[in-house]
Amino acid sequence: MKAFFYIVGSLFIGALAWQVFNVWSTGRALTIEADSVLSEVEGLRAENNLTKEELYYFGNTANLEKALRAKFDYKLPNEKLIKIR
């Protein structure tokens, strides 16, 4: 009879240990995924801040015109453009 209780007890402890291991491994995987998501969120926040700064900067027409002139060789109809290379 004692042997039966030892076997049942051992099986119970083994099943409990298996469940604890499964919970631990799932928690570990979720922690790794959460860290990945948090780093992605931080990257997106930085990108969002940069976009807000650019939006504010280019909201000023003088800055927008300066960027257009530099990047696309923009000129007003009365102006002449001379390129030096």
Backbone hydrogen bonds, N-H to C=O, Kabsch-Sander energy under -0.5 kcal/mol:
donor,donor_aa,acceptor,acceptor_aa,energy
5,F,1,M,-1.8
6,Y,2,K,-2.5
7,I,3,A,-2.5
8,V,4,F,-2.8
9,G,5,F,-2.8
10,S,6,Y,-2.5
11,L,7,I,-2.6
12,F,8,V,-2.5
13,I,9,G,-2.7
14,G,10,S,-2.6
15,A,11,L,-2.6
16,L,12,F,-2.5
17,A,13,I,-2.7
18,W,14,G,-2.2
19,Q,15,A,-2.2
20,V,16,L,-2.4
21,F,17,A,-2.3
22,N,18,W,-2.4
23,V,19,Q,-2.5
24,W,20,V,-2.5
25,S,21,F,-2.8
26,T,22,N,-2.3
27,G,23,V,-2.5
28,R,24,W,-2.3
29,A,25,S,-2.2
30,L,26,T,-2.4
31,T,27,G,-2.2
32,I,28,R,-2.2
33,E,29,A,-2.2
34,A,30,L,-2.6
35,D,31,T,-2.3
36,S,32,I,-1.9
37,V,33,E,-2.4
38,L,34,A,-2.6
39,S,35,D,-2.2
40,E,36,S,-1.9
41,V,37,V,-2.4
42,E,38,L,-2.3
43,G,39,S,-2.0
44,L,40,E,-2.4
45,R,41,V,-2.4
46,A,42,E,-2.2
47,E,43,G,-2.3
48,N,44,L,-2.4
49,N,45,R,-2.5
50,L,46,A,-2.3
51,T,47,E,-2.4
52,K,48,N,-2.3
53,E,49,N,-2.3
54,E,50,L,-2.5
55,L,51,T,-2.5
56,Y,52,K,-2.4
57,Y,53,E,-2.7
58,F,54,E,-3.2
59,G,55,L,-0.7
60,N,56,Y,-0.5
60,N,57,Y,-1.2
61,T,59,G,-0.6
64,L,60,N,-2.0
65,E,61,T,-2.5
66,K,62,A,-2.2
67,A,63,N,-2.3
68,L,64,L,-2.5
69,R,65,E,-2.6
70,A,66,K,-2.0
71,K,67,A,-2.5
72,F,68,L,-2.4
73,D,69,R,-0.8
74,Y,68,L,-1.0
79,E,76,L,-1.5
82,I,80,K,-0.5
85,R,83,K,-0.5
